[in-house]
Amino acid sequence: MRSKISKIPDEVLREIFPEKLRRRETPEELYTLLKKMILSGKLKKGQKLTHEGIANDFNVSRALVHKVICQLKKDGLIISKGRKGSFVASRGLRKFDKKLTPEKDVK
């Protein structure tokens, strides 16, 4: 017979592992947070971003970070330099602003 595993109370787990029990971010939330950090200057132009570092900081998987980084690259906020990593784009703000303000479409 299988032994029954008792559930450890949440307050005990929070005391032992406070960082691991934080609410995990969704891809949209993580994208919005990183975008705001880049646009506000909290993440400096040229600053290296590591998948592992972001995953640990926000308690999310590296796969989720990879997905969000790809979207930020498409938006011009992050650039990739081969095997060196991903960096905050120096001209990302201007490129991103152009996407947000389509003057030609306004009638």
Summary of the structure (lengths in Angstrom):
residues: 107
radius of gyration: 18.9
end to end distance: 72.5
largest distance: 72.5
contacts: 241
relative contact order: 0.14
helix: 53%
strand: 7%
